Amino acid sequence: MCGIIGAIDSNVEGLIDKVSFANNSLSHRGPDGKGIKSFNHTDKGIVFAHSRLSIIDLSDLGHQPMSSAGGRYWITFNGEIYNYKELREELVALGYEFVSHTDTEVLIYCWAEWGSHCIERLNGMFAFVMYDLERKKIYCVRDAFGIKPFFFVHSEEKFYFSSEVPPLLTMMDKKLELNQQSVINYLLKGGYDIGKDTFLKEVNALEPGTYLTLDISDKLVLKKERWWRPSIVENSTISFKEAKDKLRHLFLKSVRVHMRSDVPIGAALSGGIDSSAIVCAMRYLEPDMPIHTFSYLAEDAGLNEEKWVDIVNQHVNAIPHKVKLDSKELASDINDLTKAQGEPFGSTSIYAQYRVFRQAKESGVTVLLEGQGADELLAGYMGYPVHASMSYVDKNQYAKLIKFLKSWSKVTGRSIKPVLKSLSLEVAKHILIKTKLYGLREKYRKEPILTVPDWLLVDVNSVNNNSKTDNSGDEVIYGRRLVAELRRSVMGQNEMGLNSLLRHGDRNSMKWSVEGRVPFLTTEIAEFLFSLPEEYLLSKEGTTKYIFREAMRGIVPDEILDRSDKIGFATPEKEWISDINNDITDWVKNTSNVPFLDGVKIQMELNESLNGSKPFSWMTWRIINFCNWLAINKTHIETKFS
């Protein structure tokens, strides 16, 4: 786990110094060493840099940028390849010799042997840049789920890349423009980290499961290819018991390899099924290993998960570390948190996670296993009831649909009225698509989807049509609506999918030089789960994560597995915001030059939300967070549009 940064530029003057300066701002991602390597290619300068956090092979042999023995391949790499030992054995059998015990060296020779096809063999989280000097090509690769970040700025003359957005800004010779649609989508809908879009026009995110090829002998032409897209075709012959047993095997195998480390490891524990399963699996696999757990506990009794955390800690005889916070601490850390995240984010719950990783750092634990991704793979949260219902509609199973909705409402304690409303719209859309009238409906639809507040100075149609993602190849498989939606989420195509959650975890962990690992997110587990009958994931009785709950019987206490009331990292939003109120006015002033925002009316909106004149909502935090982010980065961001 590290920070990577680099540049390819036709203007070579001062390029090494520019990259080196930017690399220094990634020291939190890699405090254990710096490396930089420059190359010359006809009319272009090429510079790779690296900030190292030592996890596997702590010796200097892990120094990056790293080259193959003959010097043909050079790499700067962020992440971990968990199956590096198995890949190394395969490569040794093919005649390759190794000088280190790092996964980086294994990755280089995987590429040397199998080229880009090696990506499919990797079990890990990764973002790396590989330079093949012989072919004069550079490859930029991101893991299947986007666990590790990769941002870039591209033109015919230059290509800059980085693990985080702020260092990119320092390398630019001009201010960058706001991405209006991304900002509006965030403020109104709460959507962000969608596909390739960032909050800045010129900055792109490499999408999960894709890689870029740059031919440096030409005008830096980019070719983007998707290397992972899981099938959702159903395996209708597998029994529930067979599926349950295989999932148990796959999960334990994943936790085992995620525990490979040459530094101390621990686990984030919320008290829910996912994090509890990881902690209990660690104990199941390693009966005598000391297990450190790190938990955020809300002061509000209605949000506090301590009861469940204690059950797991006692079950595995863990060494617990508990984090409790108040609003004054957020007020003190808000600027640091916003800088760490790099771009605006959804709620103050991100601060709770930030402090959990800080506690791990202060306790001497460098690697933390987390439960992120389980909800998106196993139909967690509220169970995606509309999508599950549409699968019943597709199969004309209306009696089963009614039974499911009644059971789901009872299990979750939620009303089915909002589900029925959304379902009716989806059914209407379904009928129009089948009758090939959907295009006409979209063409002539005039009614607004969202109410645009008076402080947002844009046309309503631009709001309703923004934040579209690349859904190419996203075919409809009738009766598989639930797993199709889960696939969209893990591929970064949803407005509120996995992308943003992984971003929060990466920046919060790396802020404290801690490596966060997510054992649920392997392509093997995802492909298996997406092949199962949907009722294995979300049962006919409305039980979420059904097959996983059953697979973990005997490993995780039943009282944890039978929970249906998971809270998550919930924080008292309004109370916490109240203590940063004095700074808000100064932050809002920075919106005065943004052409699509009315700063005066924004201030009025915030005042009314915080004094109780208007209902408090999540939008209140988003406005505050955006204004603070803009204030912090005002020297690098051009708010006026050309």
N, C-alpha and C positions, 0 to 999 in steps of 0.2 A: 504493500500500500504506500503510495507515494504521490508526488506531484510531477506532472510532465508539462513541458512548454517548449515551443520552438517556432522557427520562422523560415520561410523560403521567400526570398525577396530579390528583385532585380536591382534594387538599390542596396548595395552591400556596405555602404559607409556607415560605420557605427553599429552594425547589426549585432555583433557579438555582445557589445556593451548593453544594447537595448534588451536582448534576451536575458542576459545575466541579471540585469536590474529587475526585470519582471520575475525571474526565477526566485529572487530573494523574497518576494512577497508570497511565495508558496512554502516558506520555511516551516509553517505549522503542519503542512502535509508531510514534510520530510525533514525532521530536525537532525537526522543522523548522518547526513552527508550531502554534498553538492557535486554535480558533475555537468560539464558542458563540452560539446564537440562541434567543430565547424567543418564544413566541406565547401569546396568551390566547384561549380559546374558551369562551364562556359560563362554565360552572362548573369548567373544567379549565385547568391550566397545562401547557404543552408546551415542552420544552427539548431541543434538539439540540446535541451537542458533537462536536468532531473534533480529533484529533491527527495532524498531517500528516508523512508521509515523502515528500519531493519526488522523483519519478521522471520524470514527464512534465511539461514546461513548469514550470521551476523558479521562475518569477516569482510575485509575489503574486497574480496572476490565478487561481492554482490554490487560493486560500484557500477553506476550507469551514467551516461549511455554506454551500452555494452556491445561488443562486436563478436562475430563468429571468428573462428581460429584464423581463417584466411583473410578476414577483413572485408568480405563481400557484403555481409549483412550488419547493419547497425540498428539498435533498438533503444527507445526510451519507453518505459512500461510502468503503468500504474495498475496495481491489483494483485491478485493471487490466482495461481493455477493449482487447484487443490489436488488434482490427479497427476501432479508433476512426477511423482515417484514411478508410477506405472508407465507414463510416457517415456521417462528416462530409460527404464529397463528395455522398452521396445526399441529405442534409438541405439542403445548400446549393442543390442543384438544385430542391428543393421550396420554396426561398425563405427558409430560416433564415439568420440572421446570427450570427457568433461573435465574441467579444471576446478569447478565449484560444485556446491550442493544447492544452488539457487534454482528457483522455478523460471527465472529470466533466461538463463542459459538453455534450459530445456525448451523454452518457447522459441528461441532463435533457431535451434536445430529442427524443431517441428516444422517451422516455416521453410527451412532449407530442404527438408525431405519432401514435404507434402504441399508446399505453397499455401495459397489461401484456403485450400481444403482442410488444412490442419485446424482451422477455427472450430469446425464441427466436433473435433475430438476433445476440445478443452472443457473441463469442468471447472468453472471459476468465474470471477468477476474481473473485468479487465477493460482497459482503454490503452492502446499502445500504437506507436508509430514505428513502422519497419521500413528501412531504406535499403533497397537492393541496388547496390552501386553498379552491378553488371548490366542489369536491365534498365537502369536509369528510371526507376519507379519508386514511389513512396506510397505506402499503404497505411491507412488510419482505420483502426478497428475498434468497435465497441461491443461489449458483451450482449447476450441475448435480451436481457431485461433492462439494460441501462443502469446497472448497479454503480458502475464507475462512470464519471462524467467525461465528456469531450466536447469542447466548444471551439469554433473556428471562424475566422474572417477570411474571405476569399475574393480575389480578383485575378485578372490576367497577369498582373505584375507581382502579386504576393499571396502567400498563404500563411496565416498565423494560427497557431493552435495552443490550447491551454486546458488544464483540468478545471479551471474556474474562470468566471467572466472578468472580475476586476483586474487580474494581471494582463489580460488582453487589452484593456483600456489604456494601460500605461504604455503599450507598444504602438498605439495608434498616433498618427501625426495630426489628427483632428478630433473634434468632438463627434460622438456618434448619436444618431437620431433615435428618439423613442419609437418603438413599434406600437402605433396607435391601437391596432386591433388587439394586441396582447394586453395592453393596459386596460382597455375597456372590458375585455373578457374577464380579467382578474377582478376589477372593481365591482362589476355588476353580477357576475356569475360565480366568482370564486375559482375559475379555471385558470390553470397556468402549467408551465412545463409540458406543453402539448406538442408532440411531434418535433419538428425542427425549430419552432419559433421560440424566441426569447423576448425579453422586454426591450431589446435594441434591434433596430432594423438590420444592421450589418452583421450582427453576431448570430451564428447558427449553432444549434446543437446537433451533433450526429445522432440520429435516431437509434434506439435499441435494436440490436440484431442486424446492424448494417455495417458496411465498410466502404471506404473511399479509396480510389486509386488515382494518383497524380502522376502524369507523365511529365517529368521535368525537362525533357528534351523539347517539349512543345510549349504552348502558352499556359501552362499550369491548368490544363483541362481536367476537370473533375469527373470521374465516373463513380456513381454510387450504386451499390448492389446490396440486396438483402440476403443475408446468409442463413437466417432462421425465421421460419414461419410455421408454427405447429399446426398439424392437421386436427380437425375436430370431428372427423368421421367416427361414428360410434362403433365400439367393439361390443356387439350385442350378445356375444357368446360367453363372456366372462361372468362368473357368478359373483355375488357380493362377497362371499368368504374368500374366494381367490383374489379378488381385488383388494380386500382389506389386508390380507396377508402380504401381498406384494407391496402395498403402500407402506406398511410397517417396515418391511425390509429396505425399501428405497430411502425412507426417512432416516432410519438408523445408520445406513451407509453414508448418507449425506452429512449427518451430524459428526460421524467419525472423521471424515476427511476434513471437515471444517474445523476440527480441533487440532489439526496439524500446525504446530507453531514452535518456534524456538524462544518465545517470550511468554510471560504469564497471560492466561486467558480467563475470561469470566463470561457472564451472561446478563443481558437486560431482562428484568422480570417484572411484568405488569400485573400478573395474577390471572391473566386470561389463558385460554387454551393453548395458544400458539407459543408464547414465551415459556409457559409452564412445561409444555411438551419438550422443548429444547433442553431446559434445565434437567428435567427428569431423564431424558435420553442420555445426557452427559453422565449422570450418575449410573444409569443402567450399563453404559459402555465402559465406564471407569469407576469401579466401586470404591477405590481408595483415593481418588484424586480430590484435592481441595477445590471446592467450587465457590467462587465469589459471585454473588448476585447484586444487582444494582436496580433500585426501584424508586420511582417518584410516588409520593403519597400526598394527596390533596388534603388541605386543612378542612375543607367542607366534608362533613360526614357523609353527605349524599354522593360524593364523588370519590371517597376514599376506598382504596382496594387493599388495605393492609391485611384484612382478614384472609384474603385469598393468597396474598404473597406469603404470609406466615405459614399457611398450610403446605405450600410447596417447599419453602425453606426447611421446615421441619422434616418433611418427607425425605429430602435428599441430604439433610444435615449440612446445609450451606452456611457460608460466612456472609451474612446479609449486610448490605449497605443501603440505607434509606435516605432519600432526599426529600426535604420539606421546604417549601418556598413561600414567600409572601410578595405582595405587590411592590414593596420598596426595592426588593432585589431585582425585579424585572426593570424597574425604572433606572437602576444603576447599570444594568447590563444591556439595555435595549439597543444602544448604538453598536456595541460589540457583536451582539447577536445578528443584527441586520447586516453588518459588514461580513460576518462569517457566512451567512446564507447567500450573499452575492446578489440576489434578486429578491423582490417581494415574496412573501409567503402567507399562508392562510390564516393562522391563528396563534394565540399565545401558548398553545400546547407545545409548539416547537421549542419554546423556552424550557419547558420541563425536560424534554429530551436533551437539550443542550447541557443542562445541569447534571443529568445522569452521566453523560460522557465525561464531564469535568470531574465528577466524583470518581469515576474509574481511573482517570489519569492520576488524581491525587492519591489513589489507593495502590498505585503501582501496577495496574492491569492495562496491558497494551492492546489486547484483542477482546472484543465483546461480541458474542453471538446474540442475534436478534430474531424476532418472529415475523419480521416484515415480509409481505408477499403472500402469506397464508390465506388472507381474506380474498385476495384476487384469484387464487388458484382453487379455493375450496368453497366458493359462494358464501363467504362470511358476511359481516356487517348485518344488514337486515335480510340477506339471502337473495337479493335481486328478484323480488317477487313478480315484477311485471314481465321480465324476460322469461322466467320459469313458466308463468301463466301463458305466455304466447306460444310456448312449446306445446302446452296442452291444447291450445286453440288450433295450432297447425295440424295436430293429430285428431281433431274433432272429439277430444276426450273431455266433454263438458262436465260430466258427473265427477270425474277425477279433479277437474279444475275447481269446482265448488268445494269439494272436500279439502283440497289443498289450501285454498284461501281461508277457510274457516279454521283449519288447524294452524296455519301460519300465524293468523291473528292471535290465536290463543297462546302459542309458544312465545311470540315476540312481545305481546301486550300492545300491539299496534292496531289501529283501525284499518279496515280494508277499504274504506271509502276513497282515500287518495290513490290506492292501487287500482281500484276499479275505474277511476277517472282516467288515469294514465293508460290503463289497459284498453279502454274504449277508444282512445285516440290511436293506439297502436293497431287495434283491430280495423279501424277505419282506413288507416294507412295501408294495412295488409290487403284489404279488399281493393283499394284503388290501384295498388301495384299489380295485383293479379289481373285486374281488368285494364291495365295499362293506361289508367287515367291519372296516375300520381303526378306526372310531369305537368299536366294541365292544372291540377290542384295547386301545385307550387307556383305556377306562373301567375295565377289569378288571385292567390291568397293575399289579402290586404291587411288583415288584422295583425297588430303587433303582438309579439310573443312576450316581450319584456316592457315594463314601464320604465321609461328613461327619466331619471331625476333631472331637475332643472339646472343642476351644476354641471351636467354633462352636455356639452355643446356639439352634438352630432346628430345626424339623421337616423331615425329609428330603424330604417332598413339596414343600415350599415352595422348596427348593433346586433340585429337578429341574424345576420348572415356571416358574422365573423367567426374566427377560431375554427375554421374547417380543417380537418386533418386528412392526411393521405390514406384513403381507404381502398386503394387499388388492390384488387384481388380479394376484397372482403366479401366473398360470396355468401348468400343467404342459404343456410341449410335448414329447411323447415323441420321443426321438432328439436332443433339444437340451438335455440335462441340464447339459452343461459350460457352455455360454454362459448358461444360466439362472442358474447359480451365480455366474458372473462378473458378471452384471448385478446380482444381489443384493449383491455385494460393493461395486461402485461406487456403488450407491444407498444404502449405509449400513445395509443390513438384516442383515448378518452379524455374528456375535459377534466375529470377528477379521478384519474387512474393512478397507477403505481408510480409513474414518473416523478411526481412531486414528492411523494413519500420517501422515495429513494434519495432524492436530492437533499431533503431535510437531514436524513440520516448520514449521508456522506459528509456534508458540510459541518454538521454538529460534531461528528466523531473526529474528523480531521482537524477541526479547530483546536482540539486538545491532543493531537497526534496519537489518536486511538483508532485502531482498525475495527470497523463494524462489519460483521459477517452475517449473511442471511441464508441459512441452510435450506429453507423451503424453496429457494429460487435456483433450481437446476433445470436444465432442459429435459433431463430424463424424468423428473417428477412431473413437470408441466405437461409433457407429451402424454404421459400415462394418465394423468387426471383428466385431460381434455378428451381422452378416448372413451371414458366411462359413461354409462347411462347417467343422465342428469339427476335422476332420483337418488343416485349413490352420493352425490354431492349435497344436494338440497332434497331431503327426504319428502315423501308424499305427505308426511305429517308436519312439514314445515321446519324440520330441524336442520339448521345450517351446519356445514362441515361434517355431515353425518358419517361418512366413511372414515374420516380421520379420527373422530371421537372414538369410534369402535376399534380402530387400528391401535389406538394408544391404551386400551384397557390392559391393566396389569403393569403398566409403566407409569402412568399418570394417575393420581388419586381420582376416584370416580366423582367426588364432589366438584372437582375442577371440570372434568369432562362433561358433566351434566349442567353446567352453567348456561344460562341464556340471557344474562344481564350484564355482559361485559361493558365497561364504561370507556376504556381507552385512556389516553393521556388527557383527560378533561381538566380544564383550568377555569377558575372564576373570571371569565373574560372582562366583564365590566369593572369589577373591583380592581383588577390588575391595571387596567388602562387608566383608571382615575388618578393614579400616582404619577403618570407621565404627562398629565394634562398641561402642565406649565410649558412643556417644550413644543406642544402641538402647533401653537400659533406660529412659531418660527418656522416649523417644517412646512406648513401650508403656504407660506409666502413664496416658496420655490415653485409653486404651480402657476404663479402669475403670468409666466411666459408660455405656458403650455396652451396651444390654441384651442384645444377641445375641452378644457377645464375652466370653470369659473371659481377662482380661489376664494372670493368673498362668500359665495353661496356654499362652498365646501365647509368653510369655517362655521357658518350658520348651521349646517347639517350636523356637524360634529357637536356643537354646543347643545343643540336640542336633543341629540341622542344621549349625551352624557348627563344632562340635567333632568332627564326624564320627560321632557316635552314630547319626544317621539320614542317609540319602542326601540330599545337597543337591539342591534342586529350584528351579524358577522361582518356586514359591509362596513360598519364603523371601524373595526380593526383594520380592514383592508385599506381603507382610505388613509388612516394614520400611518400604516406601514409603508404604503407607496410614497407618501409625502416625506417620510423619514429617509427612505432609500434614495429618493431624488435629491434630498438635501445633502446626504453623505457623498453622493457621486456627481454633484453639480459641476465640478470642474471638468468632467469627462463626457457629460451628456448634453447634447444640443436639443433644447426643448422646442425651439422654433423650427417649423417645417419649411423645406425648400419648395 
